[in-house]
Amino acid sequence: MCIRDRLGGLEHKVSLSEEVKCRAEELEAELTRVNGEVAALVEAKGGCEARMDKVQRAAEEQCEAAMVELERAKANARSLKEAADEAEVLRAKYRQEVLVRKRLYNQLQELRGNLRVYCRMRPGSEPELGEMEHAKPLMMDKEAGEVTVNDAMRDKGIGRRTFQFDETFEESTQAQVFGEVEPLITSVLDGFNVCIFAYGQTGSGKTYTMEGPRDDPGVSLRATQAIFREIAARSEVEEASVSLSMMEVYCDEVRCLLDPGSKARISIHQEGAVTVVTGIKTIQVADESDVGRWVSRGQAVRSTGSTQMNQHSSRSHLLLQLQVEVTNRLTAAKTTSKLMLVDLAGSERLARSGAQGDRLKEAQAINKSLSALGDVIRALATDSTHVPYRNAKLTHVLADCLGGNSKTLMFCNVSSQLSDLPETLCSLNFAANAKEVTLGPAVRNVSTSQCSTPKNSSATPRHSGPVTPKSSSVTPRHSGSVTPKRSPARTPKHTR
């Protein structure tokens, strides 16, 4: 029994030994597999480390390059800042030089008595800008006083042209525009005659510039306010009286707007250097509110109408005149002067305005009178021996403003619309010609208690020879610029 038991135990041990051996073989196989995986992982780790080293080196190189680029950018930024600072200094110097040049130019214009020309552009509305696809056919440089017409598509046959004026206004407010005019206005109280008129095609903003809306008035009301403000400031040493007259030129006929029912015969004649219109009502006014009330009455009866180009089109030329007499309380010296504010009716092409019936007759009369005005401007610009003032009532009334003893300023109002480019070019050509007109230096209209005749060396506006036949053109033609004869300021010739 003992042997059997011991034999059975040995067999059991042998069985266990085989199991252990099998298990060992399995473990050894597993170990071999794990060692293979470990080797693969070690190899992969080596590859990753190599790639990481490569990436790190590349990152370090990129970082170094970025630092170099950053330093270069910083240097460029410093250079740009220095250049910008230098450019700003140069711009400031340029603006200063422009101001000095403009001041000297204005002094020269004052000495020569040149007709001053300001150009104002009516900004386009949103629908108008949409039609133009936000193109800008008209560009202005206020500092240089330049207006550039740019027909980029050349579909109008205009191309690119540049004009230079005394001032340009692109998006200026009414107050900013008047700020450039005010020194001229206040010189009325010093005894100088002043005339301001607005010229341009229909719908270009002439009435807005001269009259303006009630809450944002134009040149006329602001000028009246400035005159009475200055009168109040000088009241201790000067006594002033102001009278108002208001008329329109409708179909080449002068009408009184302050007394529209009057049957008095209206006539135009010269009294020395002054053009006098008789038969119109003159009102003594005490302040700007008086002027405002009478002007509102006059505007209510002014001839207006509706066309395809302008719903509220002026069908007449409006002339507002303030006559000012100032007496010095100490010296008894008296000055007599006038301020003429003119809102011209707009030129229009009949094919575009669609004018018919009365509107057609009005348009023809407006264009004819503006054509006569163009003839006068060209004659003055070229120093012609004969200036045809009497070819139209408008130019006859304005004779002493255009060719006599007066400081005269013209607003050339233009539209920013591409479709208006031909008319805009006509207006700019007209204004360029007007800018070359030399009236001679204006003289104060002053007298003393011992001599009632004003001391005024200016003579009657030029009317040499017989009256020239009236122009038969309907649409104003202003093609090309006229080169004036350069001559020193001169006194206009007497009427023969």
The 8 nearest C-alpha neighbors of each residue, nearest first, counted from 0:
[[1, 3, 2, 4, 5, 6, 7, 8],
 [0, 2, 4, 3, 5, 6, 7, 8],
 [1, 3, 5, 4, 0, 6, 7, 8],
 [4, 2, 6, 0, 5, 1, 7, 8],
 [3, 5, 1, 7, 2, 6, 0, 8],
 [4, 6, 8, 2, 3, 7, 1, 9],
 [7, 5, 3, 9, 8, 4, 2, 10],
 [6, 8, 4, 10, 9, 5, 3, 11],
 [7, 9, 5, 11, 6, 10, 4, 12],
 [8, 10, 12, 6, 11, 7, 13, 5],
 [11, 9, 13, 7, 12, 8, 14, 6],
 [10, 12, 8, 14, 9, 13, 7, 15],
 [13, 11, 15, 9, 14, 10, 16, 8],
 [12, 14, 16, 10, 15, 11, 9, 17],
 [15, 13, 11, 17, 12, 16, 10, 18],
 [14, 16, 12, 18, 13, 17, 19, 11],
 [15, 17, 13, 19, 14, 18, 12, 20],
 [18, 16, 20, 14, 19, 15, 21, 13],
 [17, 19, 15, 21, 20, 16, 22, 14],
 [18, 20, 22, 16, 17, 21, 23, 15],
 [21, 19, 17, 23, 18, 22, 16, 24],
 [22, 20, 24, 18, 23, 19, 17, 25],
 [21, 23, 19, 25, 20, 24, 18, 26],
 [24, 22, 20, 26, 25, 21, 27, 19],
 [23, 25, 27, 21, 22, 26, 28, 20],
 [24, 26, 22, 28, 23, 27, 29, 21],
 [27, 25, 29, 23, 28, 24, 30, 22],
 [26, 28, 30, 24, 29, 25, 23, 31],
 [29, 27, 31, 25, 30, 26, 24, 32],
 [28, 30, 26, 32, 27, 31, 33, 25],
 [29, 31, 27, 33, 28, 32, 26, 34],
 [32, 30, 28, 34, 29, 33, 27, 35],
 [31, 33, 29, 35, 30, 34, 28, 36],
 [32, 34, 30, 36, 35, 31, 37, 29],
 [33, 35, 37, 31, 32, 36, 30, 38],
 [36, 34, 38, 32, 33, 37, 39, 31],
 [35, 37, 39, 33, 38, 34, 40, 32],
 [38, 36, 34, 40, 39, 35, 41, 33],
 [37, 39, 41, 35, 36, 40, 34, 42],
 [40, 38, 36, 42, 37, 41, 43, 35],
 [39, 41, 43, 37, 42, 38, 44, 36],
 [42, 40, 44, 38, 39, 43, 37, 45],
 [41, 43, 39, 45, 40, 44, 38, 46],
 [44, 42, 40, 46, 45, 41, 39, 47],
 [45, 43, 41, 47, 42, 46, 40, 48],
 [44, 46, 42, 48, 43, 47, 49, 41],
 [45, 47, 43, 49, 44, 48, 50, 42],
 [48, 46, 50, 44, 49, 45, 51, 43],
 [47, 49, 51, 45, 50, 46, 52, 44],
 [50, 48, 46, 52, 47, 51, 45, 53],
 [49, 51, 53, 47, 52, 48, 54, 46],
 [52, 50, 48, 54, 53, 49, 55, 47],
 [51, 53, 55, 49, 50, 54, 48, 56],
 [52, 54, 50, 56, 51, 55, 57, 49],
 [55, 53, 57, 51, 56, 52, 58, 50],
 [54, 56, 58, 52, 57, 53, 51, 59],
 [55, 57, 59, 53, 58, 54, 52, 60],
 [56, 58, 54, 60, 55, 59, 61, 53],
 [59, 57, 55, 61, 60, 56, 62, 54],
 [58, 60, 62, 56, 57, 61, 55, 63],
 [61, 59, 57, 63, 62, 58, 64, 56],
 [62, 60, 64, 58, 63, 59, 65, 57],
 [63, 61, 65, 59, 64, 60, 58, 66],
 [62, 64, 60, 66, 61, 65, 59, 67],
 [65, 63, 61, 67, 62, 66, 68, 60],
 [66, 64, 68, 62, 67, 63, 69, 61],
 [67, 65, 69, 63, 68, 64, 62, 70],
 [66, 68, 64, 70, 65, 69, 71, 63],
 [69, 67, 71, 65, 66, 70, 72, 64],
 [70, 68, 66, 72, 71, 67, 65, 73],
 [69, 71, 73, 67, 72, 68, 66, 74],
 [70, 72, 68, 74, 69, 73, 75, 67],
 [73, 71, 75, 69, 74, 70, 76, 68],
 [74, 72, 76, 70, 75, 71, 69, 77],
 [73, 75, 71, 77, 72, 76, 70, 78],
 [76, 74, 72, 78, 77, 73, 79, 71],
 [77, 75, 79, 73, 78, 74, 72, 80],
 [76, 78, 80, 74, 75, 79, 81, 73],
 [77, 79, 75, 81, 76, 80, 82, 74],
 [80, 78, 82, 76, 81, 77, 83, 75],
 [81, 79, 83, 77, 82, 78, 84, 76],
 [80, 82, 78, 84, 79, 83, 85, 77],
 [81, 83, 79, 85, 80, 84, 86, 78],
 [84, 82, 86, 80, 85, 81, 79, 87],
 [85, 83, 87, 81, 86, 82, 80, 88],
 [84, 86, 82, 88, 83, 87, 81, 89],
 [85, 87, 83, 89, 88, 84, 82, 90],
 [88, 86, 90, 84, 89, 85, 83, 91],
 [87, 89, 85, 91, 86, 90, 92, 84],
 [88, 90, 86, 92, 87, 91, 93, 85],
 [91, 89, 93, 87, 92, 88, 86, 94],
 [92, 90, 88, 94, 93, 89, 87, 95],
 [91, 93, 89, 95, 90, 94, 96, 88],
 [92, 94, 90, 96, 95, 91, 89, 97],
 [95, 93, 97, 91, 96, 92, 90, 98],
 [94, 96, 92, 98, 93, 97, 91, 99],
 [95, 97, 93, 99, 98, 94, 100, 92],
 [96, 98, 94, 100, 95, 99, 101, 93],
 [99, 97, 101, 95, 96, 100, 102, 94],
 [98, 100, 96, 102, 101, 97, 103, 95],
 [101, 99, 97, 103, 98, 102, 104, 96],
 [100, 102, 104, 98, 99, 103, 97, 105],
 [103, 101, 99, 105, 104, 100, 98, 106],
 [104, 102, 106, 100, 105, 101, 107, 99],
 [103, 105, 101, 107, 102, 106, 100, 108],
 [104, 106, 108, 102, 107, 103, 101, 109],
 [107, 105, 109, 103, 104, 108, 102, 110],
 [106, 108, 104, 110, 109, 105, 111, 103],
 [107, 109, 105, 111, 113, 106, 110, 112],
 [110, 108, 106, 112, 107, 111, 105, 440],
 [109, 111, 107, 440, 108, 112, 106, 439],
 [112, 110, 108, 488, 439, 440, 109, 113],
 [111, 113, 440, 439, 438, 109, 110, 108],
 [114, 112, 437, 108, 111, 438, 436, 115],
 [113, 115, 407, 436, 434, 408, 437, 116],
 [116, 114, 408, 113, 434, 409, 407, 165],
 [115, 117, 409, 165, 408, 434, 164, 410],
 [118, 116, 166, 410, 165, 167, 411, 164],
 [117, 119, 411, 167, 410, 412, 168, 166],
 [120, 118, 168, 412, 167, 169, 411, 413],
 [121, 119, 413, 169, 414, 412, 122, 168],
 [120, 122, 414, 203, 204, 415, 413, 123],
 [123, 121, 415, 120, 124, 170, 414, 169],
 [122, 124, 127, 415, 128, 121, 416, 125],
 [123, 125, 127, 126, 128, 122, 129, 121],
 [124, 126, 128, 127, 129, 123, 130, 133],
 [127, 125, 129, 128, 124, 130, 123, 131],
 [128, 126, 130, 124, 129, 125, 123, 131],
 [129, 127, 131, 133, 125, 130, 126, 123],
 [128, 130, 132, 126, 127, 131, 125, 133],
 [129, 131, 127, 128, 132, 126, 133, 125],
 [130, 132, 128, 133, 129, 134, 127, 417],
 [133, 131, 129, 130, 134, 128, 127, 135],
 [134, 132, 128, 131, 129, 135, 130, 127],
 [135, 133, 131, 132, 136, 128, 417, 151],
 [136, 134, 137, 133, 138, 415, 149, 131],
 [135, 137, 149, 150, 148, 417, 134, 138],
 [138, 136, 148, 135, 147, 415, 149, 139],
 [139, 137, 147, 146, 148, 135, 136, 140],
 [138, 140, 146, 145, 141, 147, 169, 137],
 [141, 139, 145, 143, 142, 144, 146, 138],
 [142, 140, 144, 167, 143, 139, 145, 166],
 [143, 141, 144, 140, 97, 94, 145, 98],
 [142, 144, 145, 141, 140, 97, 163, 166],
 [145, 143, 141, 166, 164, 167, 142, 163],
 [144, 146, 163, 140, 143, 162, 139, 164],
 [145, 147, 139, 162, 161, 138, 163, 140],
 [148, 146, 161, 138, 160, 137, 149, 139],
 [149, 147, 137, 160, 159, 136, 161, 150],
 [148, 150, 159, 136, 151, 158, 137, 147],
 [149, 151, 158, 153, 152, 136, 157, 159],
 [150, 152, 153, 149, 158, 136, 159, 154],
 [151, 153, 154, 150, 155, 158, 149, 156],
 [154, 152, 150, 156, 155, 151, 158, 157],
 [153, 155, 152, 156, 150, 157, 151, 158],
 [156, 154, 153, 157, 150, 421, 420, 158],
 [155, 157, 153, 154, 158, 150, 152, 421],
 [158, 156, 155, 150, 153, 159, 149, 160],
 [159, 157, 150, 153, 149, 156, 151, 160],
 [158, 160, 149, 148, 150, 157, 147, 161],
 [161, 159, 148, 147, 149, 158, 162, 157],
 [160, 162, 147, 146, 148, 145, 163, 159],
 [163, 161, 146, 145, 147, 164, 160, 431],
 [162, 164, 145, 144, 146, 161, 165, 431],
 [165, 163, 144, 166, 116, 117, 145, 162],
 [164, 166, 116, 117, 144, 115, 167, 163],
 [167, 165, 117, 144, 164, 118, 141, 168],
 [166, 168, 118, 141, 144, 117, 119, 169],
 [169, 167, 119, 171, 170, 118, 120, 166],
 [168, 170, 120, 171, 119, 139, 167, 122],
 [171, 169, 168, 172, 122, 120, 121, 119],
 [170, 172, 168, 169, 175, 176, 173, 174],
 [173, 171, 175, 174, 176, 170, 177, 168],
 [172, 174, 176, 175, 217, 177, 171, 215],
 [173, 175, 177, 172, 176, 178, 217, 171],
 [176, 174, 178, 172, 177, 173, 171, 179],
 [177, 175, 173, 178, 174, 179, 172, 171],
 [176, 178, 180, 174, 179, 175, 181, 218],
 [177, 179, 175, 176, 181, 180, 174, 182],
 [180, 178, 177, 176, 181, 175, 182, 166],
 [179, 181, 177, 178, 183, 182, 184, 176],
 [180, 182, 184, 183, 178, 177, 179, 185],
 [183, 181, 185, 184, 180, 186, 179, 178],
 [182, 184, 181, 186, 180, 185, 193, 187],
 [185, 183, 181, 186, 182, 187, 222, 180],
 [184, 186, 187, 182, 183, 188, 226, 181],
 [185, 187, 189, 188, 183, 184, 191, 182],
 [188, 186, 191, 185, 189, 190, 184, 192],
 [189, 187, 186, 190, 185, 325, 323, 191],
 [188, 190, 186, 187, 191, 443, 334, 185],
 [189, 191, 443, 334, 444, 336, 187, 188],
 [192, 190, 187, 443, 336, 189, 186, 193],
 [191, 193, 405, 337, 336, 187, 338, 406],
 [194, 192, 406, 338, 405, 407, 339, 191],
 [193, 195, 339, 407, 338, 340, 400, 408],
 [196, 194, 408, 340, 409, 407, 341, 339],
 [195, 197, 341, 409, 342, 340, 410, 198],
 [196, 198, 410, 342, 205, 409, 343, 411],
 [199, 197, 411, 343, 412, 410, 196, 205],
 [200, 198, 412, 345, 426, 411, 413, 203],
 [199, 201, 345, 346, 203, 347, 202, 422],
 [200, 202, 345, 346, 203, 347, 199, 309],
 [201, 203, 309, 204, 200, 308, 345, 312],
 [202, 204, 414, 413, 412, 201, 200, 121],
 [205, 203, 207, 206, 202, 121, 208, 412],
 [206, 204, 208, 207, 197, 412, 203, 209],
 [205, 207, 209, 208, 210, 204, 342, 211],
 [208, 206, 211, 204, 205, 210, 209, 217],
 [207, 209, 217, 205, 206, 211, 210, 204],
 [208, 210, 218, 217, 206, 219, 207, 211],
 [211, 209, 217, 207, 206, 219, 208, 216],
 [210, 212, 207, 217, 216, 208, 215, 209],
 [213, 211, 215, 216, 214, 210, 207, 217],
 [212, 214, 215, 216, 211, 210, 217, 220],
 [215, 213, 212, 216, 211, 217, 173, 210],
 [216, 214, 212, 213, 211, 217, 173, 174],
 [217, 215, 211, 212, 213, 210, 220, 214],
 [216, 218, 211, 210, 209, 208, 219, 173],
 [217, 219, 209, 221, 222, 220, 177, 208],
 [220, 218, 222, 209, 221, 217, 210, 223],
 [221, 219, 223, 222, 218, 216, 217, 224],
 [220, 222, 224, 218, 223, 219, 225, 217],
 [223, 221, 225, 219, 220, 224, 218, 226],
 [224, 222, 220, 226, 221, 225, 287, 219],
 [223, 225, 221, 227, 222, 226, 287, 228],
 [226, 224, 228, 222, 223, 227, 229, 221],
 [227, 225, 229, 223, 228, 224, 230, 185],
 [228, 226, 230, 229, 224, 225, 231, 286],
 [229, 227, 225, 231, 226, 230, 224, 232],
 [228, 230, 232, 226, 231, 227, 225, 233],
 [231, 229, 227, 233, 232, 228, 234, 226],
 [232, 230, 234, 228, 229, 233, 227, 235],
 [231, 233, 229, 230, 234, 228, 235, 227],
 [234, 232, 230, 231, 235, 237, 236, 229],
 [233, 235, 231, 237, 236, 232, 230, 238],
 [236, 234, 233, 237, 232, 238, 328, 231],
 [237, 235, 328, 234, 233, 327, 329, 238],
 [238, 236, 327, 234, 328, 326, 233, 235],
 [237, 239, 326, 325, 234, 327, 328, 236],
 [240, 238, 325, 324, 326, 237, 241, 230],
 [239, 241, 324, 323, 325, 242, 238, 285],
 [242, 240, 323, 322, 284, 283, 321, 324],
 [243, 241, 283, 322, 282, 284, 321, 281],
 [244, 242, 321, 282, 281, 320, 283, 322],
 [243, 245, 281, 320, 280, 319, 282, 321],
 [246, 244, 319, 256, 318, 320, 257, 255],
 [247, 245, 255, 256, 318, 254, 317, 319],
 [246, 248, 317, 254, 316, 253, 318, 249],
 [247, 249, 253, 316, 252, 315, 251, 254],
 [248, 250, 315, 252, 251, 247, 253, 316],
 [249, 251, 364, 252, 361, 248, 365, 315],
 [252, 250, 249, 392, 248, 391, 364, 253],
 [251, 253, 249, 248, 250, 254, 392, 247],
 [254, 252, 248, 247, 249, 251, 246, 255],
 [255, 253, 247, 246, 256, 248, 252, 259],
 [254, 256, 246, 279, 259, 257, 258, 245],
 [255, 257, 297, 246, 259, 258, 245, 254],
 [256, 258, 297, 255, 259, 245, 280, 296],
 [257, 259, 256, 260, 261, 255, 280, 279],
 [260, 258, 256, 261, 255, 257, 254, 300],
 [259, 261, 258, 262, 255, 256, 257, 263],
 [260, 262, 263, 259, 258, 255, 279, 264],
 [261, 263, 264, 260, 259, 278, 265, 258],
 [264, 262, 278, 261, 265, 279, 277, 260],
 [263, 265, 278, 262, 266, 277, 279, 261],
 [264, 266, 278, 277, 263, 279, 276, 253],
 [265, 267, 277, 276, 264, 268, 278, 275],
 [268, 266, 276, 275, 277, 396, 274, 265],
 [269, 267, 275, 274, 276, 266, 270, 277],
 [268, 270, 274, 273, 275, 271, 272, 267],
 [271, 269, 273, 272, 274, 275, 268, 459],
 [270, 272, 273, 459, 269, 458, 274, 457],
 [271, 273, 459, 458, 270, 457, 403, 399],
 [274, 272, 270, 271, 269, 399, 275, 459],
 [273, 275, 269, 399, 268, 270, 396, 398],
 [276, 274, 268, 267, 269, 273, 277, 270],
 [275, 277, 267, 266, 268, 274, 278, 265],
 [278, 276, 266, 265, 279, 275, 267, 264],
 [277, 279, 265, 263, 264, 266, 280, 276],
 [280, 278, 255, 277, 281, 265, 276, 244],
 [279, 281, 244, 257, 258, 282, 278, 255],
 [280, 282, 244, 243, 242, 279, 283, 245],
 [283, 281, 243, 242, 284, 244, 280, 257],
 [282, 284, 242, 241, 243, 281, 285, 240],
 [285, 283, 242, 289, 241, 286, 282, 290],
 [286, 284, 289, 283, 241, 287, 240, 290],
 [287, 285, 289, 288, 284, 227, 290, 224],
 [286, 288, 290, 289, 224, 223, 291, 227],
 [289, 287, 291, 290, 286, 292, 285, 284],
 [290, 288, 292, 287, 291, 286, 284, 285],
 [289, 291, 287, 293, 288, 292, 294, 284],
 [290, 292, 288, 294, 289, 293, 287, 295],
 [293, 291, 295, 289, 294, 290, 288, 296],
 [294, 292, 296, 290, 295, 291, 297, 289],
 [293, 295, 297, 291, 296, 292, 290, 298],
 [296, 294, 298, 292, 293, 297, 291, 299],
 [297, 295, 293, 299, 294, 298, 292, 257],
 [296, 298, 256, 294, 257, 299, 295, 300],
 [297, 299, 301, 295, 300, 296, 294, 256],
 [298, 300, 296, 297, 301, 295, 294, 302],
 [301, 299, 298, 297, 302, 256, 296, 259],
 [302, 300, 298, 299, 303, 297, 256, 247],
 [301, 303, 314, 315, 300, 313, 304, 249],
 [304, 302, 313, 314, 312, 301, 311, 305],
 [305, 303, 312, 311, 314, 313, 306, 302],
 [304, 306, 310, 311, 312, 309, 307, 303],
 [307, 305, 309, 308, 352, 310, 354, 353],
 [306, 308, 352, 309, 353, 310, 305, 351],
 [309, 307, 352, 306, 202, 310, 351, 201],
 [310, 308, 306, 312, 311, 202, 307, 305],
 [309, 311, 305, 306, 312, 308, 307, 304],
 [312, 310, 305, 309, 304, 303, 313, 306],
 [311, 313, 304, 309, 303, 305, 310, 314],
 [314, 312, 303, 344, 315, 302, 304, 311],
 [315, 313, 303, 302, 344, 312, 361, 304],
 [314, 316, 249, 344, 248, 313, 302, 247],
 [315, 317, 343, 344, 248, 247, 342, 318],
 [318, 316, 247, 342, 341, 246, 343, 315],
 [319, 317, 341, 246, 340, 245, 247, 320],
 [320, 318, 245, 340, 339, 244, 341, 246],
 [319, 321, 339, 244, 338, 243, 245, 340],
 [322, 320, 243, 338, 337, 242, 323, 241],
 [321, 323, 337, 242, 241, 336, 243, 320],
 [324, 322, 241, 336, 337, 335, 240, 321],
 [325, 323, 335, 240, 239, 334, 241, 336],
 [324, 326, 239, 334, 333, 238, 237, 323],
 [327, 325, 333, 238, 237, 332, 331, 328],
 [326, 328, 237, 331, 332, 329, 330, 236],
 [329, 327, 236, 237, 331, 330, 326, 238],
 [330, 328, 327, 331, 236, 332, 237, 326],
 [329, 331, 332, 327, 328, 447, 326, 448],
 [332, 330, 327, 328, 329, 326, 448, 447],
 [333, 331, 447, 330, 327, 446, 326, 448],
 [332, 334, 326, 446, 445, 325, 447, 331],
 [335, 333, 445, 190, 325, 444, 324, 446],
 [334, 336, 324, 444, 190, 323, 445, 325],
 [337, 335, 192, 190, 323, 191, 322, 187],
 [336, 338, 322, 192, 321, 323, 339, 193],
 [337, 339, 193, 321, 320, 194, 192, 340],
 [338, 340, 320, 194, 319, 193, 195, 337],
 [341, 339, 319, 195, 318, 196, 194, 320],
 [342, 340, 196, 318, 317, 343, 195, 319],
 [343, 341, 317, 197, 196, 316, 206, 209],
 [344, 342, 316, 198, 197, 341, 317, 345],
 [343, 345, 316, 315, 313, 314, 342, 365],
 [346, 344, 201, 200, 199, 343, 347, 198],
 [345, 347, 200, 201, 366, 199, 344, 365],
 [348, 346, 201, 200, 349, 345, 352, 362],
 [347, 349, 350, 351, 352, 474, 346, 422],
 [348, 350, 352, 351, 353, 354, 347, 362],
 [349, 351, 348, 353, 352, 354, 347, 307],
 [352, 350, 349, 348, 353, 308, 307, 347],
 [351, 353, 307, 349, 308, 354, 306, 350],
 [354, 352, 351, 350, 349, 307, 355, 306],
 [353, 355, 359, 358, 352, 349, 306, 356],
 [356, 354, 359, 358, 357, 353, 360, 349],
 [355, 357, 359, 358, 360, 354, 361, 362],
 [358, 356, 360, 359, 361, 355, 354, 362],
 [359, 357, 361, 354, 355, 356, 360, 362],
 [358, 360, 355, 354, 362, 356, 357, 361],
 [361, 359, 357, 363, 362, 358, 364, 356],
 [362, 360, 358, 364, 359, 363, 250, 365],
 [363, 361, 365, 359, 364, 360, 358, 366],
 [362, 364, 360, 366, 361, 365, 473, 367],
 [363, 365, 250, 367, 361, 362, 366, 368],
 [366, 364, 362, 368, 367, 363, 361, 369],
 [365, 367, 369, 363, 473, 474, 368, 364],
 [366, 368, 370, 364, 473, 369, 365, 363],
 [367, 369, 371, 365, 370, 366, 391, 364],
 [370, 368, 372, 366, 371, 367, 365, 373],
 [369, 371, 475, 373, 367, 368, 372, 366],
 [372, 370, 368, 374, 369, 373, 367, 391],
 [373, 371, 369, 375, 370, 374, 394, 376],
 [374, 372, 370, 376, 371, 375, 377, 369],
 [373, 375, 371, 377, 372, 376, 378, 370],
 [376, 374, 378, 372, 373, 377, 386, 387],
 [375, 377, 373, 379, 378, 374, 433, 380],
 [378, 376, 380, 374, 379, 375, 381, 373],
 [377, 379, 383, 375, 381, 376, 380, 386],
 [378, 380, 382, 376, 377, 381, 436, 383],
 [381, 379, 436, 377, 435, 483, 378, 382],
 [380, 382, 483, 378, 383, 379, 484, 377],
 [383, 381, 379, 380, 378, 384, 484, 483],
 [382, 384, 378, 385, 381, 379, 386, 380],
 [385, 383, 463, 382, 386, 461, 378, 462],
 [384, 386, 463, 383, 462, 387, 461, 464],
 [385, 387, 378, 375, 462, 388, 461, 383],
 [388, 386, 389, 390, 375, 467, 385, 466],
 [387, 389, 395, 394, 390, 386, 398, 375],
 [390, 388, 395, 391, 387, 394, 392, 466],
 [389, 391, 469, 388, 387, 371, 467, 468],
 [392, 390, 389, 393, 394, 368, 395, 371],
 [391, 393, 395, 394, 251, 396, 389, 252],
 [392, 394, 391, 396, 395, 397, 248, 368],
 [393, 395, 397, 388, 396, 391, 392, 398],
 [394, 396, 392, 388, 389, 398, 393, 397],
 [395, 397, 393, 394, 398, 392, 274, 267],
 [398, 396, 394, 400, 395, 399, 401, 393],
 [397, 399, 395, 401, 400, 396, 394, 402],
 [398, 400, 403, 402, 401, 397, 274, 273],
 [401, 399, 397, 405, 398, 403, 402, 194],
 [402, 400, 398, 399, 397, 403, 407, 438],
 [401, 403, 460, 399, 438, 398, 400, 491],
 [404, 402, 399, 460, 400, 405, 401, 459],
 [403, 405, 441, 457, 399, 442, 272, 192],
 [406, 404, 192, 400, 193, 441, 407, 403],
 [405, 407, 193, 192, 441, 194, 408, 112],
 [406, 408, 194, 114, 193, 195, 405, 400],
 [409, 407, 115, 195, 116, 114, 194, 196],
 [408, 410, 116, 196, 195, 197, 117, 115],
 [411, 409, 197, 117, 118, 412, 116, 198],
 [410, 412, 118, 198, 199, 197, 117, 119],
 [411, 413, 199, 119, 203, 120, 118, 410],
 [414, 412, 120, 203, 423, 199, 121, 119],
 [413, 415, 203, 121, 416, 120, 419, 423],
 [414, 416, 123, 122, 137, 121, 120, 417],
 [417, 415, 419, 418, 414, 123, 127, 420],
 [416, 418, 420, 419, 136, 415, 131, 135],
 [417, 419, 416, 420, 421, 155, 131, 415],
 [420, 418, 416, 417, 422, 421, 423, 414],
 [419, 421, 423, 417, 422, 418, 424, 416],
 [422, 420, 424, 423, 419, 425, 155, 418],
 [423, 421, 425, 424, 420, 419, 426, 200],
 [424, 422, 420, 426, 425, 421, 413, 419],
 [423, 425, 427, 421, 422, 426, 420, 428],
 [426, 424, 422, 428, 423, 477, 427, 429],
 [425, 427, 429, 423, 424, 428, 199, 430],
 [426, 428, 430, 424, 429, 425, 431, 423],
 [429, 427, 431, 425, 430, 426, 477, 424],
 [428, 430, 426, 432, 427, 431, 477, 425],
 [429, 431, 433, 427, 432, 428, 434, 426],
 [432, 430, 428, 434, 433, 429, 427, 435],
 [431, 433, 429, 430, 434, 435, 481, 428],
 [434, 432, 430, 435, 436, 431, 376, 429],
 [433, 435, 431, 432, 436, 114, 116, 115],
 [436, 434, 380, 433, 432, 437, 483, 431],
 [437, 435, 380, 433, 434, 379, 114, 113],
 [438, 436, 113, 112, 439, 111, 435, 114],
 [437, 439, 112, 113, 402, 436, 403, 440],
 [438, 440, 112, 488, 111, 489, 437, 490],
 [441, 439, 112, 110, 111, 109, 442, 438],
 [440, 442, 404, 405, 406, 439, 112, 443],
 [443, 441, 455, 444, 440, 404, 191, 456],
 [444, 442, 190, 191, 445, 455, 441, 189],
 [443, 445, 190, 453, 334, 455, 335, 454],
 [446, 444, 334, 453, 454, 333, 443, 190],
 [445, 447, 453, 333, 332, 451, 454, 452],
 [448, 446, 332, 450, 449, 333, 331, 451],
 [447, 449, 450, 331, 451, 332, 446, 333],
 [450, 448, 447, 451, 446, 452, 332, 331],
 [451, 449, 447, 448, 452, 446, 453, 454],
 [450, 452, 446, 453, 447, 448, 449, 333],
 [451, 453, 450, 446, 454, 445, 447, 455],
 [454, 452, 446, 445, 444, 455, 451, 334],
 [455, 453, 445, 446, 444, 452, 456, 443],
 [454, 456, 457, 444, 453, 442, 443, 445],
 [455, 457, 458, 454, 442, 490, 404, 272],
 [458, 456, 455, 404, 490, 272, 403, 459],
 [459, 457, 272, 491, 493, 492, 456, 460],
 [458, 460, 272, 493, 271, 494, 461, 403],
 [461, 459, 403, 402, 491, 399, 398, 492],
 [460, 462, 492, 491, 494, 463, 493, 386],
 [463, 461, 494, 385, 386, 464, 460, 495],
 [462, 464, 385, 495, 461, 494, 384, 465],
 [463, 465, 462, 495, 466, 385, 494, 467],
 [466, 464, 467, 463, 462, 495, 385, 387],
 [467, 465, 468, 387, 389, 464, 390, 462],
 [466, 468, 387, 469, 465, 390, 389, 464],
 [469, 467, 470, 466, 390, 471, 387, 465],
 [470, 468, 390, 471, 467, 391, 371, 466],
 [469, 471, 472, 468, 371, 367, 370, 390],
 [470, 472, 469, 473, 367, 468, 370, 474],
 [473, 471, 470, 474, 367, 475, 370, 366],
 [472, 474, 367, 366, 363, 475, 471, 370],
 [473, 475, 366, 472, 476, 348, 367, 370],
 [476, 474, 370, 366, 369, 473, 477, 472],
 [475, 477, 478, 474, 370, 425, 373, 472],
 [478, 476, 425, 429, 428, 479, 475, 373],
 [479, 477, 476, 428, 480, 425, 429, 424],
 [480, 478, 477, 428, 481, 425, 429, 432],
 [479, 481, 428, 432, 482, 478, 431, 477],
 [482, 480, 483, 432, 479, 377, 381, 380],
 [481, 483, 480, 484, 381, 380, 435, 432],
 [484, 482, 381, 380, 485, 481, 435, 382],
 [485, 483, 381, 486, 382, 482, 380, 435],
 [484, 486, 483, 487, 381, 382, 482, 435],
 [485, 487, 484, 488, 489, 382, 437, 483],
 [488, 486, 489, 485, 111, 439, 437, 484],
 [489, 487, 439, 111, 437, 486, 438, 440],
 [488, 490, 439, 487, 491, 438, 486, 437],
 [489, 491, 457, 439, 492, 458, 488, 438],
 [492, 490, 460, 461, 458, 489, 459, 403],
 [491, 493, 461, 458, 460, 490, 459, 494],
 [494, 492, 459, 458, 461, 495, 460, 491],
 [495, 493, 462, 461, 463, 459, 492, 460],
 [494, 463, 493, 464, 462, 461, 492, 465]]
